[in-house]
Amino acid sequence: METWTLEDFEQAAGRSAKAAYYLYTPLCGTCQVASKMIDVMAELLPGLPIGKADLNYHEEVAAKYGVESVPCLLISRQGEPVEKIYAFQSVPYLYEKLG
């Protein structure tokens, strides 16, 4: 999974019917578990553009989209951010949201 900037996410969202942007911080324990789940999603959904960013270095994303905590998964449909997921729950839950 590639590291994206805000511009990368917005371009991917504009090109695809659906895109996801995973936001994390490296010292967050919950983020480490969430990262593994996102890696599984990338394997299960190879056609879905999924990027990631360390929020410590991309604060503009939090400011623009109102991200309140990490981990956070921004999902866009038809170029518009439509959902923020903070509780990743399970791989099947994420698959339902992203599939």
CYANA upper distance limits for C-alpha pairs under 8 A (distance plus 0.5 A):
  1 MET  CA     39 ASP  CA      7.80
  1 MET  CA     42 ALA  CA      7.66
  1 MET  CA     50 ILE  CA      7.17
  1 MET  CA     51 GLY  CA      6.42
  1 MET  CA     52 LYS  CA      7.56
  2 GLU  CA     50 ILE  CA      8.07
  2 GLU  CA     51 GLY  CA      5.74
  2 GLU  CA     52 LYS  CA      6.85
  3 THR  CA     51 GLY  CA      6.14
  3 THR  CA     52 LYS  CA      5.35
  3 THR  CA     53 ALA  CA      5.99
  4 TRP  CA      8 ASP  CA      5.86
  4 TRP  CA      9 PHE  CA      6.87
  4 TRP  CA     51 GLY  CA      5.92
  4 TRP  CA     52 LYS  CA      6.15
  4 TRP  CA     53 ALA  CA      6.30
  5 THR  CA      9 PHE  CA      6.98
  5 THR  CA     53 ALA  CA      7.47
  5 THR  CA     58 HIS  CA      7.65
  6 LEU  CA     10 GLU  CA      6.82
  6 LEU  CA     58 HIS  CA      8.08
  6 LEU  CA     60 GLU  CA      7.99
  6 LEU  CA     61 VAL  CA      6.52
  7 GLU  CA     11 GLN  CA      6.58
  8 ASP  CA     12 ALA  CA      6.61
  9 PHE  CA     13 ALA  CA      6.49
  9 PHE  CA     19 ALA  CA      8.27
  9 PHE  CA     20 ALA  CA      8.31
  9 PHE  CA     21 TYR  CA      7.07
  9 PHE  CA     51 GLY  CA      7.60
 10 GLU  CA     14 GLY  CA      6.61
 10 GLU  CA     79 GLY  CA      7.81
 11 GLN  CA     15 ARG  CA      6.79
 12 ALA  CA     16 SER  CA      6.61
 12 ALA  CA     19 ALA  CA      6.99
 12 ALA  CA     49 PRO  CA      7.09
 13 ALA  CA     17 ALA  CA      7.67
 13 ALA  CA     18 LYS  CA      6.89
 13 ALA  CA     19 ALA  CA      5.78
 13 ALA  CA     20 ALA  CA      8.45
 13 ALA  CA     76 SER  CA      6.54
 13 ALA  CA     77 ARG  CA      7.60
 13 ALA  CA     78 GLN  CA      7.40
 13 ALA  CA     79 GLY  CA      5.00
 13 ALA  CA     80 GLU  CA      7.61
 14 GLY  CA     78 GLN  CA      7.27
 14 GLY  CA     79 GLY  CA      4.87
 14 GLY  CA     80 GLU  CA      8.46
 15 ARG  CA     79 GLY  CA      7.87
 16 SER  CA     49 PRO  CA      8.09
 16 SER  CA     77 ARG  CA      8.33
 16 SER  CA     78 GLN  CA      7.30
 16 SER  CA     79 GLY  CA      7.71
 17 ALA  CA     76 SER  CA      8.44
 17 ALA  CA     77 ARG  CA      5.95
 17 ALA  CA     78 GLN  CA      5.24
 17 ALA  CA     79 GLY  CA      7.54
 18 LYS  CA     48 LEU  CA      7.37
 18 LYS  CA     49 PRO  CA      8.02
 18 LYS  CA     75 ILE  CA      7.64
 18 LYS  CA     76 SER  CA      5.97
 18 LYS  CA     77 ARG  CA      4.98
 18 LYS  CA     78 GLN  CA      6.77
 18 LYS  CA     79 GLY  CA      7.94
 18 LYS  CA     98 LEU  CA      8.36
 19 ALA  CA     48 LEU  CA      6.60
 19 ALA  CA     49 PRO  CA      5.54
 19 ALA  CA     50 ILE  CA      6.53
 19 ALA  CA     75 ILE  CA      6.36
 19 ALA  CA     76 SER  CA      5.79
 19 ALA  CA     77 ARG  CA      7.27
 20 ALA  CA     48 LEU  CA      8.19
 20 ALA  CA     49 PRO  CA      6.87
 20 ALA  CA     50 ILE  CA      5.25
 20 ALA  CA     51 GLY  CA      7.01
 20 ALA  CA     73 LEU  CA      7.09
 20 ALA  CA     74 LEU  CA      6.07
 20 ALA  CA     75 ILE  CA      5.06
 20 ALA  CA     76 SER  CA      6.85
 20 ALA  CA     98 LEU  CA      8.34
 21 TYR  CA     50 ILE  CA      6.23
 21 TYR  CA     51 GLY  CA      5.45
 21 TYR  CA     52 LYS  CA      6.01
 21 TYR  CA     53 ALA  CA      8.12
 21 TYR  CA     73 LEU  CA      6.11
 21 TYR  CA     74 LEU  CA      5.52
 21 TYR  CA     75 ILE  CA      7.04
 22 TYR  CA     38 ILE  CA      8.22
 22 TYR  CA     50 ILE  CA      7.84
 22 TYR  CA     51 GLY  CA      6.60
 22 TYR  CA     52 LYS  CA      4.96
 22 TYR  CA     53 ALA  CA      6.92
 22 TYR  CA     71 PRO  CA      7.87
 22 TYR  CA     72 CYS  CA      6.45
 22 TYR  CA     73 LEU  CA      5.06
 22 TYR  CA     74 LEU  CA      6.96
 23 LEU  CA     52 LYS  CA      6.23
 23 LEU  CA     53 ALA  CA      5.62
 23 LEU  CA     54 ASP  CA      6.50
 23 LEU  CA     55 LEU  CA      6.43
 23 LEU  CA     70 VAL  CA      6.92
 23 LEU  CA     71 PRO  CA      6.28
 23 LEU  CA     72 CYS  CA      5.62
 23 LEU  CA     73 LEU  CA      6.69
 23 LEU  CA     74 LEU  CA      8.40
 24 TYR  CA     28 CYS  CA      7.92
 24 TYR  CA     31 CYS  CA      6.29
 24 TYR  CA     52 LYS  CA      8.18
 24 TYR  CA     53 ALA  CA      6.96
 24 TYR  CA     54 ASP  CA      5.63
 24 TYR  CA     55 LEU  CA      6.24
 24 TYR  CA     70 VAL  CA      5.77
 24 TYR  CA     71 PRO  CA      5.40
 24 TYR  CA     72 CYS  CA      7.22
 25 THR  CA     31 CYS  CA      7.32
 25 THR  CA     54 ASP  CA      5.64
 25 THR  CA     55 LEU  CA      6.36
 25 THR  CA     56 ASN  CA      6.95
 25 THR  CA     70 VAL  CA      7.44
 25 THR  CA     71 PRO  CA      8.08
 26 PRO  CA     31 CYS  CA      7.79
 26 PRO  CA     32 GLN  CA      7.93
 26 PRO  CA     54 ASP  CA      7.61
 27 LEU  CA     31 CYS  CA      8.47
 28 CYS  CA     32 GLN  CA      7.14
 28 CYS  CA     70 VAL  CA      8.19
 29 GLY  CA     33 VAL  CA      7.42
 30 THR  CA     34 ALA  CA      6.69
 30 THR  CA     71 PRO  CA      7.46
 31 CYS  CA     35 SER  CA      6.35
 31 CYS  CA     70 VAL  CA      7.30
 31 CYS  CA     71 PRO  CA      5.66
 32 GLN  CA     36 LYS  CA      7.18
 33 VAL  CA     37 MET  CA      7.11
 34 ALA  CA     38 ILE  CA      6.70
 34 ALA  CA     71 PRO  CA      7.39
 34 ALA  CA     88 PHE  CA      7.19
 35 SER  CA     39 ASP  CA      6.68
 36 LYS  CA     40 VAL  CA      6.90
 37 MET  CA     41 MET  CA      6.88
 37 MET  CA     90 SER  CA      8.09
 37 MET  CA     91 VAL  CA      6.48
 38 ILE  CA     42 ALA  CA      6.73
 39 ASP  CA     43 GLU  CA      6.96
 40 VAL  CA     44 LEU  CA      6.67
 40 VAL  CA     91 VAL  CA      8.07
 41 MET  CA     45 LEU  CA      6.29
 41 MET  CA     91 VAL  CA      7.92
 41 MET  CA     94 LEU  CA      7.96
 41 MET  CA     95 TYR  CA      7.21
 42 ALA  CA     46 PRO  CA      6.12
 42 ALA  CA     48 LEU  CA      7.86
 42 ALA  CA     50 ILE  CA      7.35
 45 LEU  CA     99 GLY  CA      7.54
 53 ALA  CA     57 TYR  CA      8.25
 53 ALA  CA     58 HIS  CA      7.36
 54 ASP  CA     58 HIS  CA      6.99
 55 LEU  CA     59 GLU  CA      6.15
 55 LEU  CA     61 VAL  CA      8.09
 55 LEU  CA     62 ALA  CA      7.88
 58 HIS  CA     62 ALA  CA      8.01
 59 GLU  CA     63 ALA  CA      6.84
 60 GLU  CA     64 LYS  CA      6.53
 61 VAL  CA     65 TYR  CA      6.50
 61 VAL  CA     66 GLY  CA      8.40
 61 VAL  CA     67 VAL  CA      8.00
 62 ALA  CA     66 GLY  CA      5.77
 62 ALA  CA     67 VAL  CA      4.98
 62 ALA  CA     68 GLU  CA      7.76
 63 ALA  CA     67 VAL  CA      7.45
 67 VAL  CA     72 CYS  CA      7.74
 67 VAL  CA     84 LYS  CA      8.38
 69 SER  CA     86 TYR  CA      7.80
 70 VAL  CA     86 TYR  CA      7.24
 71 PRO  CA     86 TYR  CA      6.30
 71 PRO  CA     87 ALA  CA      8.31
 72 CYS  CA     84 LYS  CA      6.96
 72 CYS  CA     85 ILE  CA      6.03
 72 CYS  CA     86 TYR  CA      5.24
 72 CYS  CA     87 ALA  CA      8.41
 73 LEU  CA     83 GLU  CA      8.49
 73 LEU  CA     84 LYS  CA      6.06
 73 LEU  CA     85 ILE  CA      5.53
 73 LEU  CA     86 TYR  CA      7.14
 74 LEU  CA     81 PRO  CA      7.22
 74 LEU  CA     82 VAL  CA      8.19
 74 LEU  CA     83 GLU  CA      6.38
 74 LEU  CA     84 LYS  CA      5.22
 74 LEU  CA     85 ILE  CA      7.14
 75 ILE  CA     81 PRO  CA      6.20
 75 ILE  CA     82 VAL  CA      6.51
 75 ILE  CA     83 GLU  CA      5.72
 75 ILE  CA     84 LYS  CA      6.93
 75 ILE  CA     98 LEU  CA      8.32
 76 SER  CA     80 GLU  CA      5.57
 76 SER  CA     81 PRO  CA      4.42
 76 SER  CA     82 VAL  CA      5.84
 76 SER  CA     83 GLU  CA      7.44
 77 ARG  CA     81 PRO  CA      6.91
 77 ARG  CA     82 VAL  CA      7.01
 88 PHE  CA     93 TYR  CA      7.81
 88 PHE  CA     94 LEU  CA      7.13
 89 GLN  CA     93 TYR  CA      6.94
 89 GLN  CA     94 LEU  CA      8.22
 90 SER  CA     94 LEU  CA      6.91
 91 VAL  CA     95 TYR  CA      6.55
 92 PRO  CA     96 GLU  CA      6.66
 93 TYR  CA     97 LYS  CA      6.93
 94 LEU  CA     98 LEU  CA      6.49
 95 TYR  CA     99 GLY  CA      5.73
